[in-house]
Each structure stands twice: as structure tokens, then as C-alpha cells.
Amino acid sequence: MLNVSLQFSLLCVLNLSFNNLLFVAALMASQRKGSSESAPSDFGFLKQFHHLPKLVVFDLDYTLWPYWVDTHIDLPIRKTSDGTVCDRRGTKLKIYAETKKVLETLKENKILIAAASRTQEPPAARDMLKYFDIDKYFDFKEIYPGEKTAHFHRIKKDSNVQYEDMLFFDDENRNIVTISKLNVVCFYLRGEMSMRILKEGLALFDQKRSNK
């Protein structure tokens, strides 16, 4: 029979082990709760749509940022040591407030993303994408002057996605008219890109594809 001292020691060890188990369980529960709270909450809205595009195409000027980079910005664009993006004169530049969130939402849901821009300054547009750290979201980038049909032909070829599976956002009506003829669902943007506009565009795509 175990003596009293040994029995006491065993009880202490067992109690310590039990407390450790409780601590570990509480820690794991806390981590699960934290990760769930930090996960993006806006992704769930996509489940309401029966049809989603395989690829979303964005114009750049006055769609993702409030400039024509070939007209309104004193080039070249640069990024300072403190992370500020500015033009040659030091004027601070920006993208629309929810641009990054829109792109992140699509990327997290495995929807391809392309840029189609007719700018006369392709290097400046690419600098905007790079310096604002949104270049990483784009699977395809067609940035050069000319009719946007050429941009879309190239995007279709490189992505192997059919026009009917694409959604396009642009602020110029002439581009909307032209690209609509390819059977791409087009959303005419009358303000800045935002999560609300993304939802409206996806709803338009869902509606048009449901009526086919």
C-alpha cells in the first residue's frame, strides 16, 4: 500500500495534468474563436448567387483609382521610403478605398481577375498596380492603347475562359457598348469601385445568366 506522502505526490501530479489539459483546451478554443472572428465576413454573400463569373475584368482609370494616369498625374510615379505613393511633384496618390477589398474577395473565392486598360501610359498604370500592392491579385493584364476588343481577345486566349463567363467593370459607356457585343456581361460604373458595386455586378451577371 502506498504511503501517505507518495499518495499526496500522485494526487498533485494528476491535478497538475488535469489543469494543464484544461488550459490547453481553453487556449485552443480561444484560437478557434479568434481565427473565426478575424476571417473576412464579406465572402459569404457570394453564396446567394446561382451563377458566378469565372473571370472578372476591370478597367483601371476611374475604376480602381480616381485618375487618368496619362493625363492627371505628373509622371513618373514613385514610392517613398515611408510607403507613400506620389507623382514627380510629390502629390500623394491613392486608389479607391475598397479596391483592395474587392480584389481580395474575388481572389479568395478563386475567381480569376484581369485588367483591361486603354491608357496611353502603360508603365504608369503598372506602377500604380505595383506600388499599391494590388498587382498580385491580377492573373492577366492587358494594358495598352487601342480598342478593348483586342484586350478581351487576348484575355480569352490566355485564360481559356469564354466571354459568357466574364464580368466587366468600366466607367466609359463606349467600352461597355463595344464589349457587350462579345457576350460579356458588362457593368457601367458611375462611381468608384466598392463592395456594393461588386455585389451589384455579380447580381447582374447572375440575372443575365439565369435568363439564358
N, CA and C of each residue as an Amber inpcrd file, in Angstrom:
protein
   636
   0.8500000  -1.1900000   0.0000000   0.0000000   0.0000000   0.0000000
   0.8930000   1.2500000   0.0000000   0.4880000   2.2380000  -0.8370000
   1.2980000   3.4360000  -0.9460000   1.2310000   4.2410000   0.3380000
   2.3690000   4.7910000   0.7380000   2.3510000   5.6200000   1.9340000
   1.6870000   6.9590000   1.6330000   1.4010000   7.6990000   2.6810000
   0.6470000   8.9480000   2.5560000   1.3800000   9.9600000   1.6930000
   2.6950000  10.0420000   1.8630000   3.4940000  11.0140000   1.1170000
   3.4330000  10.7430000  -0.3780000   3.5370000   9.4510000  -0.7400000
   3.5070000   9.0890000  -2.1540000   2.1260000   9.3410000  -2.7520000
   1.0910000   9.0180000  -1.9600000  -0.2720000   9.2650000  -2.4350000
  -0.4880000  10.7610000  -2.7110000   0.0100000  11.5650000  -1.8030000
  -0.1340000  13.0170000  -1.9640000   0.5780000  13.5100000  -3.2250000
   1.7780000  12.9610000  -3.4700000   2.5520000  13.3500000  -4.6530000
   1.8110000  12.9890000  -5.9370000   1.2310000  11.7780000  -5.9570000
   0.4920000  11.3420000  -7.1430000  -0.7210000  12.2280000  -7.4010000
  -1.4110000  12.5950000  -6.3120000  -2.5720000  13.4640000  -6.4560000
  -2.1850000  14.8250000  -7.0290000  -1.0460000  15.3310000  -6.5930000
  -0.5600000  16.6260000  -7.0890000  -0.2650000  16.5570000  -8.5880000
   0.3920000  15.4510000  -8.9880000   0.7380000  15.2770000 -10.4050000
  -0.5210000  15.1860000 -11.2530000  -1.4920000  14.3690000 -10.7720000
  -2.7370000  14.2040000 -11.5150000  -3.4970000  15.5250000 -11.6220000
  -3.5200000  16.2770000 -10.5330000  -4.2120000  17.5630000 -10.5260000
  -3.5560000  18.5510000 -11.4830000  -2.1990000  18.5340000 -11.4950000
  -1.4520000  19.4140000 -12.3880000  -1.7360000  19.0630000 -13.8440000
  -1.7530000  17.7470000 -14.1380000  -2.0130000  17.3110000 -15.5100000
  -3.4110000  17.7200000 -15.9520000  -4.3820000  17.5750000 -15.0460000
  -5.7560000  17.9460000 -15.3710000  -5.8740000  19.4410000 -15.6490000
  -5.1800000  20.2460000 -14.8220000  -5.2050000  21.6940000 -15.0190000
  -4.5510000  22.0840000 -16.3440000  -3.4660000  21.3570000 -16.6830000
  -2.7970000  21.6200000 -17.9590000  -3.7270000  21.3250000 -19.1380000
  -4.4650000  20.2160000 -18.9960000  -5.4090000  19.8570000 -20.0550000
  -6.4830000  20.9240000 -20.2130000  -6.9740000  21.4340000 -19.0820000
  -7.9780000  22.4930000 -19.1360000  -7.4230000  23.7450000 -19.8120000
  -6.1690000  24.0690000 -19.4840000  -5.5310000  25.2480000 -20.0680000
  -5.3820000  25.1080000 -21.5800000  -4.9160000  23.9270000 -22.0140000
  -4.7320000  23.6790000 -23.4440000  -6.0660000  23.7520000 -24.1820000
  -7.1050000  23.1530000 -23.5800000  -8.4330000  23.1730000 -24.2080000
  -8.9520000  24.6020000 -24.3420000  -8.7550000  25.3940000 -23.2920000
  -9.2050000  26.7860000 -23.3240000  -8.4380000  27.5870000 -24.3670000
  -7.1360000  27.3220000 -24.4760000  -6.3010000  28.0260000 -25.4420000
  -6.7320000  27.7100000 -26.8700000  -7.0030000  26.4260000 -27.1420000
  -7.4270000  26.0210000 -28.4810000  -8.7740000  26.6390000 -28.8390000
  -9.6720000  26.6860000 -27.8720000 -10.9880000  27.2910000 -28.1110000
 -10.8470000  28.7740000 -28.4150000  -9.9470000  29.4210000 -27.6790000
  -9.7170000  30.8470000 -27.8960000  -9.1470000  31.1110000 -29.2780000
  -8.2100000  30.2460000 -29.7260000  -7.6040000  30.4140000 -31.0350000
  -8.6180000  30.1980000 -32.1440000  -9.5020000  29.1880000 -31.9360000
 -10.5310000  28.9370000 -32.9410000 -11.4690000  30.1300000 -33.0610000
 -11.8360000  30.6860000 -31.9100000 -12.7250000  31.8470000 -31.8970000
 -12.0630000  33.0390000 -32.5590000 -10.7800000  33.2340000 -32.2530000
 -10.0550000  34.3640000 -32.8140000  -9.9220000  34.2700000 -34.3160000
  -9.6040000  33.0610000 -34.8190000  -9.4400000  32.9110000 -36.2500000
 -10.7570000  33.0940000 -36.9670000 -11.8450000  32.6510000 -36.3470000
 -13.1520000  32.8210000 -36.9660000 -13.5750000  34.2720000 -36.9780000
 -13.1950000  35.0320000 -35.9180000 -13.5660000  36.4380000 -35.8650000
 -12.7420000  37.2570000 -36.8470000 -11.4840000  36.8180000 -37.1040000
 -10.6300000  37.5890000 -37.9850000 -10.8320000  37.2400000 -39.4450000
 -11.5450000  36.1410000 -39.7350000 -11.7910000  35.7570000 -41.1140000
 -12.7050000  36.7860000 -41.7670000 -12.4750000  37.0760000 -43.0650000
 -13.2960000  38.0700000 -43.7390000 -14.7660000  37.6920000 -43.6900000
 -15.6140000  38.6230000 -43.3090000 -17.0290000  38.3350000 -43.1230000
 -17.8460000  38.5950000 -44.3750000 -17.2340000  39.2180000 -45.3940000
 -17.9850000  39.6040000 -46.5760000 -18.0340000  38.5150000 -47.6380000
 -17.2590000  37.4350000 -47.4580000 -17.1800000  36.4290000 -48.5020000
 -18.4630000  35.6160000 -48.6190000 -19.2150000  35.4910000 -47.5400000
 -20.3970000  34.6440000 -47.5380000 -21.4890000  35.1020000 -48.4870000
 -21.5130000  36.3890000 -48.8580000 -22.5930000  36.9030000 -49.6930000
 -22.5960000  36.2620000 -51.0760000 -21.4730000  35.7000000 -51.5060000
 -21.4080000  35.0870000 -52.8310000 -22.3170000  33.8730000 -52.9540000
 -22.6530000  33.2730000 -51.8170000 -23.4680000  32.0570000 -51.8440000
 -24.8900000  32.3170000 -52.3350000 -25.3000000  33.5700000 -52.3380000
 -26.6700000  33.8820000 -52.7650000 -26.8370000  33.7930000 -54.2770000
 -25.7220000  33.7730000 -55.0170000 -25.8000000  33.7690000 -56.4750000
 -25.7380000  32.3480000 -57.0270000 -26.6030000  32.0660000 -58.0000000
 -26.6120000  30.7490000 -58.6430000 -25.5130000  30.6450000 -59.7020000
 -25.1740000  31.7800000 -60.3010000 -24.1530000  31.8120000 -61.3510000
 -23.1090000  32.8670000 -60.9910000 -21.8520000  32.4750000 -60.9860000
 -20.7520000  33.4060000 -60.7440000 -19.8290000  33.4190000 -61.9590000
 -19.2320000  34.5680000 -62.2600000 -18.2790000  34.6070000 -63.3710000
 -17.0210000  33.8100000 -63.0380000 -16.4050000  33.2670000 -64.0630000
 -15.1180000  32.6020000 -63.8650000 -13.9870000  33.6210000 -63.8540000
 -14.2470000  34.7800000 -64.4720000 -13.2200000  35.8090000 -64.5860000
 -13.8790000  37.1830000 -64.5330000 -13.3130000  38.0760000 -63.7400000
 -13.7950000  39.4610000 -63.6570000 -12.7110000  40.3750000 -64.2160000
 -13.1130000  41.2400000 -65.1470000 -12.1810000  42.1590000 -65.8090000
 -12.4620000  43.5810000 -65.3330000 -11.3860000  44.2960000 -64.9990000
 -11.5240000  45.6770000 -64.5420000 -10.7920000  46.6260000 -65.4820000
 -11.4630000  47.7080000 -65.8460000 -10.7640000  48.8750000 -66.3470000
  -9.9520000  49.4170000 -65.1660000  -9.0260000  50.3310000 -65.4100000
  -8.1960000  50.8510000 -64.3180000  -8.5370000  52.3020000 -63.9670000
  -8.3250000  53.2300000 -64.9160000  -8.5620000  54.6470000 -64.6450000
 -10.0320000  54.9200000 -64.3320000 -10.2790000  55.5890000 -63.2280000
 -11.6210000  55.9060000 -62.7390000 -12.4710000  54.6610000 -62.5070000
 -11.8030000  53.5400000 -62.3450000 -12.4770000  52.3100000 -61.9240000
 -11.8490000  51.8130000 -60.6340000 -10.5210000  51.6880000 -60.6270000
  -9.8140000  51.2820000 -59.4070000  -9.1540000  52.4620000 -58.7040000
  -8.9370000  53.5550000 -59.4420000  -8.3630000  54.7720000 -58.8380000
  -8.9420000  56.0130000 -59.5350000  -8.8790000  57.1760000 -58.8720000
  -9.5590000  58.3810000 -59.3670000  -8.7030000  59.2630000 -60.2800000
  -8.0750000  58.6740000 -61.2760000  -7.2390000  59.4330000 -62.2070000
  -7.2600000  58.7880000 -63.5880000  -6.9290000  59.6050000 -64.6010000
  -6.3740000  59.0810000 -65.8400000  -4.8700000  59.2230000 -65.6550000
  -4.1750000  58.1300000 -65.5630000  -2.7430000  58.2210000 -65.2520000
  -1.9610000  58.9140000 -66.3640000  -2.5000000  58.9110000 -67.5870000
  -1.7890000  59.5570000 -68.6940000  -2.1310000  61.0420000 -68.8220000
  -3.0060000  61.5450000 -67.9390000  -3.4550000  62.9360000 -68.0480000
  -3.3260000  63.7120000 -66.7380000  -3.7410000  63.1030000 -65.6410000
  -3.8730000  63.8260000 -64.3720000  -2.6640000  63.7050000 -63.4490000
  -1.7170000  62.8700000 -63.7960000  -0.5770000  62.6180000 -62.9080000
   0.7080000  63.1070000 -63.5640000   1.5030000  63.8180000 -62.7890000
   2.7970000  64.3010000 -63.2750000   3.8170000  63.1720000 -63.1200000
   4.0480000  62.4560000 -64.1860000   4.9110000  61.2690000 -64.1440000
   6.3830000  61.6450000 -64.0290000   7.2130000  60.7330000 -63.4800000
   6.9000000  59.3500000 -63.1140000   6.2910000  59.2340000 -61.7060000
   5.6770000  58.0750000 -61.4780000   5.1410000  57.7330000 -60.1580000
   6.2580000  57.1040000 -59.3430000   6.2900000  57.4050000 -58.0570000
   7.3260000  56.8090000 -57.2140000   6.7460000  56.4680000 -55.8430000
   7.4660000  55.6370000 -55.1390000   7.0750000  55.2590000 -53.7800000
   8.1940000  55.6650000 -52.8430000   7.8640000  56.4650000 -51.8330000
   8.8740000  56.9790000 -50.9150000   9.2360000  55.9360000 -49.8620000
  10.2520000  56.2550000 -49.0820000  10.7370000  55.3140000 -48.0670000
   9.6960000  55.0240000 -46.9920000   8.7440000  55.9430000 -46.7940000
   7.7040000  55.7060000 -45.7820000   6.4600000  55.0370000 -46.3750000
   6.5450000  54.6300000 -47.6470000   5.4490000  53.8980000 -48.2720000
   4.4370000  54.7540000 -49.0090000   4.6430000  56.0750000 -49.0240000
   3.7180000  56.9660000 -49.7250000   3.9350000  56.8810000 -51.2290000
   2.8500000  56.7710000 -51.9710000   2.9200000  56.7620000 -53.4330000
   2.5950000  58.1720000 -53.9190000   3.4680000  58.7410000 -54.7330000
   3.2630000  60.1130000 -55.1800000   3.7910000  60.3060000 -56.5970000
   3.4720000  61.4570000 -57.1870000   3.9720000  61.7490000 -58.5290000
   5.2770000  62.5360000 -58.4380000   5.7370000  63.0400000 -59.5650000
   7.0400000  63.7180000 -59.6110000   7.0880000  64.9380000 -58.7040000
   5.9590000  65.6160000 -58.5540000   5.9160000  66.8220000 -57.7310000
   5.6840000  66.5310000 -56.2540000   5.4810000  65.2670000 -55.9260000
   5.2430000  64.9000000 -54.5370000   3.7800000  64.8540000 -54.1550000
   2.8870000  65.0190000 -55.1380000   1.4510000  64.9280000 -54.8590000
   1.0920000  63.4920000 -54.5100000   0.4510000  63.3140000 -53.3700000
   0.1060000  61.9730000 -52.8960000  -0.9910000  61.3700000 -53.7560000
  -0.8000000  60.1240000 -54.1510000  -1.7700000  59.4040000 -54.9690000
  -2.5150000  58.3730000 -54.1270000  -3.6200000  57.8820000 -54.6580000
  -4.4130000  56.8970000 -53.9160000  -5.1830000  56.0090000 -54.8840000
  -5.6610000  54.8960000 -54.3660000  -6.6460000  54.0890000 -55.0680000
  -7.9570000  54.2310000 -54.3030000  -9.0560000  53.7640000 -54.8860000
 -10.3270000  53.8560000 -54.1780000 -10.2840000  53.0200000 -52.9020000
 -11.0420000  53.4550000 -51.9140000 -10.9520000  52.9040000 -50.5570000
 -11.1620000  51.3940000 -50.5000000 -12.0500000  50.8470000 -51.3300000
 -12.3630000  49.4220000 -51.2420000 -11.8110000  48.6060000 -52.4130000
 -10.9500000  49.2190000 -53.2050000 -10.3690000  48.4960000 -54.3440000
  -9.7040000  47.2030000 -53.9110000  -8.8500000  47.2930000 -52.9140000
  -8.1080000  46.1070000 -52.4780000  -9.0470000  45.0460000 -51.9150000
 -10.0600000  45.4620000 -51.1910000 -11.0140000  44.5160000 -50.6000000
 -11.7910000  43.7780000 -51.6860000 -12.1760000  44.4970000 -52.7340000
 -12.8850000  43.8840000 -53.8630000 -12.0240000  42.8070000 -54.5100000
 -10.7750000  43.1550000 -54.7940000  -9.8710000  42.2040000 -55.4400000
  -9.5930000  41.0030000 -54.5420000  -9.4150000  41.2640000 -53.2720000
  -9.1500000  40.1840000 -52.3170000 -10.3350000  39.2260000 -52.2270000
 -11.5450000  39.7690000 -52.2490000 -12.7450000  38.9310000 -52.1810000
 -12.8150000  37.9750000 -53.3620000 -12.5560000  38.4880000 -54.5500000
 -12.5780000  37.6380000 -55.7460000 -11.4830000  36.5840000 -55.6870000
 -10.3000000  37.0040000 -55.2940000  -9.1650000  36.0710000 -55.2450000
  -9.4000000  34.9680000 -54.2220000  -9.9310000  35.3110000 -53.0620000
 -10.1960000  34.3180000 -52.0240000 -11.2340000  33.2930000 -52.4750000
 -12.0780000  33.6920000 -53.4110000 -13.1060000  32.7900000 -53.9160000
 -12.7230000  32.1700000 -55.2560000 -11.4230000  32.2490000 -55.5740000
 -10.8620000  31.5700000 -56.7460000 -11.4990000  32.0290000 -58.0620000
 -11.8750000  33.2970000 -58.1230000 -12.3550000  33.9030000 -59.3630000
 -11.1850000  34.6450000 -60.0020000 -10.9040000  34.3550000 -61.2600000
  -9.7840000  34.9820000 -61.9500000 -10.0310000  36.4800000 -62.1200000
  -8.9390000  37.2420000 -62.1860000  -9.0280000  38.7000000 -62.2930000
  -8.1240000  39.1740000 -63.4280000  -8.6510000  40.0950000 -64.2410000
  -7.8630000  40.6600000 -65.3400000  -8.0170000  42.1770000 -65.3640000
  -7.0100000  42.8430000 -65.9180000  -7.0630000  44.2880000 -66.1460000
  -7.1070000  44.5290000 -67.6470000  -7.9810000  45.4480000 -68.0680000
  -8.0660000  45.8330000 -69.4760000  -8.1100000  47.3550000 -69.5450000
  -6.9940000  47.9530000 -69.9230000  -6.8840000  49.4100000 -69.9070000
  -6.3650000  49.9180000 -71.2470000  -6.9400000  51.0500000 -71.7090000
  -6.5370000  51.6650000 -72.9670000  -5.5970000  52.8450000 -72.7370000
  -5.0230000  52.9620000 -71.5670000  -4.1880000  54.1130000 -71.2300000
  -3.0420000  54.3190000 -72.2280000  -2.6760000  55.5770000 -72.3890000
  -1.5280000  55.9150000 -73.2330000  -0.2120000  55.7860000 -72.4650000
  -0.2970000  55.4960000 -71.1760000   0.9060000  55.3600000 -70.3400000
   0.8850000  54.0200000 -69.6010000   1.0610000  52.9070000 -70.3080000
   1.0510000  51.5890000 -69.6540000   2.0290000  51.4550000 -68.4890000
   3.2770000  51.9790000 -68.6020000   4.1920000  51.8420000 -67.4570000
   3.6550000  52.5090000 -66.1890000   2.9840000  53.6470000 -66.3350000
   2.4330000  54.3450000 -65.1680000   1.3090000  53.5300000 -64.5340000
   0.4600000  52.9370000 -65.3670000  -0.6220000  52.1050000 -64.8320000
  -0.0510000  50.9010000 -64.0920000   0.9920000  50.3110000 -64.6470000
   1.6250000  49.1600000 -63.9820000   2.2910000  49.5810000 -62.6770000
   2.8390000  50.7920000 -62.6500000   3.4260000  51.2990000 -61.4030000
   2.3560000  51.4710000 -60.3290000   1.1920000  51.9460000 -60.7180000
   0.0940000  52.0890000 -59.7470000  -0.2700000  50.7300000 -59.1590000
  -0.3790000  49.7270000 -60.0120000  -0.6960000  48.3770000 -59.5300000
   0.3800000  47.8710000 -58.5750000   1.6280000  48.1100000 -58.9510000
   2.7490000  47.5980000 -58.1490000   2.8960000  48.3530000 -56.8290000
   2.8970000  49.6680000 -56.8740000   3.1640000  50.4540000 -55.6750000
   2.0370000  50.3830000 -54.6470000   0.8190000  50.1330000 -55.1070000
  -0.2910000  49.9790000 -54.1590000  -0.5200000  48.5130000 -53.7930000
   0.3940000  47.6600000 -54.2070000   0.4010000  46.2420000 -53.8280000
  -0.8860000  45.5280000 -54.2360000  -1.4070000  45.8530000 -55.4160000
  -2.5780000  45.1270000 -55.9170000  -2.2480000  44.3540000 -57.1930000
  -1.0360000  44.4980000 -57.6670000  -0.5950000  43.7480000 -58.8450000
  -0.7390000  42.2400000 -58.6280000  -0.5230000  41.7970000 -57.3920000
  -0.5320000  40.3680000 -57.0620000  -1.8940000  39.7110000 -57.2640000
  -2.9560000  40.5030000 -57.3260000  -4.2940000  39.9290000 -57.4730000
  -4.6390000  39.5990000 -58.9300000  -3.9070000  40.1710000 -59.8660000
  -4.2700000  40.0460000 -61.2770000  -3.6090000  38.8370000 -61.9300000
  -4.4540000  38.0240000 -62.5650000  -3.9590000  36.8690000 -63.3100000
  -3.5700000  37.2520000 -64.7330000  -4.2170000  38.2920000 -65.2620000
  -3.9540000  38.7370000 -66.6330000  -3.9990000  40.2600000 -66.6690000
  -3.0630000  40.8520000 -67.4190000  -3.0060000  42.3140000 -67.5160000
  -2.8070000  42.7060000 -68.9790000  -3.8130000  43.3360000 -69.5540000
  -3.7360000  43.8650000 -70.9170000  -3.8480000  45.3780000 -70.8140000
  -2.6990000  46.0500000 -70.8700000  -2.6340000  47.4920000 -70.6160000
  -1.8880000  48.1570000 -71.7700000  -2.6410000  48.7430000 -72.7040000
  -2.0600000  49.4040000 -73.8750000  -3.1860000  50.1170000 -74.6280000
  -2.8390000  51.1170000 -75.4570000  -3.8700000  51.8410000 -76.2150000
  -4.5350000  50.9350000 -77.2520000  -5.7290000  51.3540000 -77.6880000
  -6.4290000  50.6110000 -78.7310000  -7.8100000  50.1690000 -78.2830000
  -8.5520000  49.5930000 -79.2130000  -9.8920000  49.1040000 -78.9090000
  -9.8350000  47.9890000 -77.8710000 -10.7770000  47.9960000 -76.9490000
 -10.7450000  46.9920000 -75.8750000 -11.1140000  45.5920000 -76.3570000
 -11.6450000  45.4970000 -77.5610000 -11.8920000  44.1600000 -78.0980000
 -10.5800000  43.3870000 -78.2080000  -9.5000000  44.0880000 -78.5450000
  -8.1860000  43.4320000 -78.6300000  -7.7470000  42.9320000 -77.2600000
  -8.0050000  43.7190000 -76.2310000  -7.6600000  43.3130000 -74.8710000
  -8.4080000  42.0310000 -74.4930000  -9.6940000  42.0070000 -74.8390000
 -10.5180000  40.8550000 -74.4640000 -10.1890000  39.6100000 -75.2790000
  -9.8420000  39.7870000 -76.5340000  -9.4360000  38.6260000 -77.3340000
  -8.2160000  37.9570000 -76.6950000  -7.2900000  38.7850000 -76.2370000
  -6.0710000  38.2510000 -75.6190000  -6.3820000  37.5990000 -74.2680000
  -7.2320000  38.2380000 -73.4860000  -7.6090000  37.6730000 -72.1810000
  -8.2930000  36.3240000 -72.3700000  -9.1900000  36.2460000 -73.3450000
  -9.8910000  34.9910000 -73.6260000  -8.9000000  33.8930000 -74.0270000
  -7.9630000  34.2520000 -74.8770000  -6.9720000  33.2800000 -75.3390000
  -6.0880000  32.7950000 -74.1930000  -5.6100000  33.7150000 -73.3760000
  -4.6730000  33.3570000 -72.3010000  -5.3500000  32.6440000 -71.1360000
  -6.6010000  32.9860000 -70.8710000  -7.2980000  32.4110000 -69.7120000
  -8.0860000  31.1550000 -70.0520000  -8.4050000  30.9970000 -71.3410000
  -9.2670000  29.8940000 -71.7840000 -10.6610000  29.9830000 -71.1590000
 -11.0730000  31.2040000 -70.8200000 -12.4120000  31.4560000 -70.2830000
 -13.2600000  32.0720000 -71.3930000 -14.4580000  31.5500000 -71.5900000
 -15.3380000  32.0630000 -72.6320000 -15.9110000  33.4260000 -72.2290000
 -16.2420000  34.2380000 -73.2270000 -16.7820000  35.5690000 -72.9570000
 -18.0190000  35.5210000 -72.0650000 -18.8520000  34.5230000 -72.2670000
 -20.0950000  34.4440000 -71.4980000 -19.8530000  34.1860000 -70.0130000
 -18.6260000  33.8150000 -69.6610000 -18.2770000  33.5680000 -68.2580000
 -17.4900000  34.7210000 -67.6430000 -17.4800000  35.8770000 -68.3390000
 -16.7470000  37.0470000 -67.8590000 -17.6980000  38.1490000 -67.4080000
 -17.2470000  38.9110000 -66.4190000 -17.9330000  40.1200000 -65.9490000
 -16.9470000  41.2730000 -66.0590000 -17.3970000  42.4060000 -66.6190000
 -16.5130000  43.5310000 -66.9080000 -17.0320000  44.8030000 -66.2490000
 -16.1330000  45.5100000 -65.5360000 -16.4520000  46.8040000 -64.9220000
 -15.6810000  47.9060000 -65.6450000 -16.3990000  48.9390000 -66.0960000
 -15.7420000  50.0550000 -66.7850000 -16.5660000  51.3200000 -66.5840000
 -15.8800000  52.4730000 -66.5540000 -16.5740000  53.7480000 -66.3420000
 -16.8950000  54.4590000 -67.6500000 -16.4810000  53.9150000 -68.7940000
 -16.7530000  54.5480000 -70.0860000 -17.8060000  53.7570000 -70.8470000
 -18.8900000  54.4350000 -71.1980000 -20.0100000  53.7530000 -71.8410000
 -19.6260000  53.1540000 -73.1970000 -18.7250000  53.8100000 -73.9240000
 -18.3340000  53.2900000 -75.2410000 -17.6990000  51.9120000 -75.1230000
 -16.9350000  51.6950000 -74.0330000 -16.3320000  50.3750000 -73.8230000
 -17.3910000  49.3440000 -73.4480000 -18.3760000  49.7780000 -72.6690000
 -19.4730000  48.8830000 -72.2850000 -20.2260000  48.4160000 -73.5300000
 -20.5350000  49.3610000 -74.4240000 -21.2670000  49.0370000 -75.6540000
 -20.4680000  48.0660000 -76.5130000 -19.1770000  48.3420000 -76.6760000
 -18.3270000  47.5050000 -77.5270000 -18.1790000  46.0960000 -76.9820000
 -17.8700000  45.9830000 -75.7010000 -17.5810000  44.6680000 -75.1190000
 -18.8540000  43.8550000 -74.8980000 -19.9840000  44.5200000 -74.7270000
 -21.2540000  43.7960000 -74.5930000 -21.5430000  42.9580000 -75.8320000
 -21.0780000  43.4240000 -76.9870000 -21.3060000  42.7000000 -78.2390000
 -20.5630000  41.3690000 -78.2850000 -19.5880000  41.1930000 -77.3890000
 -18.8530000  39.9220000 -77.3180000 -19.5810000  38.8970000 -76.4490000
 -20.7120000  39.2960000 -75.8790000 -21.4810000  38.4550000 -74.9460000
 -20.8570000  38.4200000 -73.5580000 -20.0590000  39.4550000 -73.2460000
 -19.5430000  39.6480000 -71.8890000 -20.5960000  40.4310000 -71.1070000
 -20.8430000  40.0480000 -69.8670000 -21.7360000  40.8370000 -69.0090000
 -20.9630000  42.0710000 -68.5440000 -21.4900000  43.2530000 -68.8610000
 -20.7760000  44.4980000 -68.5710000 -21.5470000  45.3530000 -67.5660000
 -20.8110000  45.9250000 -66.6320000 -21.3990000  46.7990000 -65.6150000
 -20.8410000  48.2010000 -65.8140000 -21.7400000  49.1410000 -66.1020000
 -21.3410000  50.5300000 -66.3210000 -21.1560000  51.2180000 -64.9760000
 -19.9170000  51.5560000 -64.6760000 -19.5490000  52.1150000 -63.3740000
 -19.7150000  53.6310000 -63.3980000 -20.5600000  54.1580000 -62.5250000
 -20.7950000  55.6060000 -62.4590000 -20.1720000  56.2310000 -61.2140000
 -19.3650000  55.4850000 -60.5100000 -18.6820000  55.9820000 -59.3180000
 -17.4970000  55.0780000 -59.0440000 -16.9810000  55.1440000 -57.8550000
 -15.8040000  54.3410000 -57.5470000 -16.1500000  52.8740000 -57.3010000
 -15.1810000  52.0200000 -57.5670000 -15.3550000  50.5900000 -57.3080000
 -15.4540000  50.3710000 -55.8070000 -16.3930000  49.5100000 -55.4150000
 -16.6160000  49.2360000 -53.9930000 -17.2230000  47.8550000 -53.8510000
 -17.3660000  47.3890000 -52.6240000 -18.0060000  46.1000000 -52.3870000
 -19.4680000  46.1400000 -52.8210000 -20.1130000  47.2750000 -52.6320000
 -21.5130000  47.4010000 -53.0680000 -21.6200000  47.2500000 -54.5830000
 -20.7050000  47.8880000 -55.3010000 -20.7120000  47.7890000 -56.7620000
 -20.3840000  46.3650000 -57.2020000 -19.4530000  45.7220000 -56.5100000
 -19.1370000  44.3280000 -56.8400000 -20.3830000  43.4600000 -56.7100000
 -21.1150000  43.6310000 -55.6210000 -22.3320000  42.8410000 -55.4050000
 -23.3660000  43.1150000 -56.4940000 -23.4950000  44.3820000 -56.8860000
 -24.4440000  44.7230000 -57.9490000 -24.0210000  44.0920000 -59.2730000
 -22.7250000  44.0990000 -59.5350000 -22.2260000  43.4880000 -60.7620000
 -22.4400000  41.9860000 -60.7860000 -22.1860000  41.3390000 -59.6680000
 -22.3970000  39.8910000 -59.5800000 -23.8810000  39.5510000 -59.6950000
 -24.7320000  40.4040000 -59.1380000 -26.1800000  40.1910000 -59.2510000
 -26.6270000  40.3250000 -60.7050000 -26.0530000  41.2950000 -61.4210000
 -26.3630000  41.4660000 -62.8410000 -25.9320000  40.2390000 -63.6340000
 -24.7370000  39.7440000 -63.3500000 -24.2470000  38.5390000 -64.0350000
 -25.1730000  37.3590000 -63.7600000 -25.5350000  37.1860000 -62.5130000
 -26.4060000  36.0770000 -62.1180000 -27.7590000  36.1680000 -62.8350000
 -28.2930000  37.3750000 -62.8940000 -29.5930000  37.5790000 -63.5450000
 -29.5280000  37.2520000 -65.0340000 -28.5010000  37.7680000 -65.7050000
 -28.3930000  37.5520000 -67.1510000 -28.1430000  36.0850000 -67.4810000
 -27.3440000  35.4250000 -66.6890000 -27.0450000  34.0220000 -66.9790000
 -28.2040000  33.1090000 -66.5670000 -28.9990000  33.5390000 -65.6170000
 -30.1750000  32.7540000 -65.2190000 -31.2680000  32.8230000 -66.2780000
 -31.2590000  33.9100000 -67.0660000 -32.2840000  34.1050000 -68.0910000
 -31.9090000  33.4980000 -69.4350000 -30.7490000  32.8620000 -69.5080000
 -30.3090000  32.2880000 -70.7920000 -31.1460000  31.0720000 -71.1660000
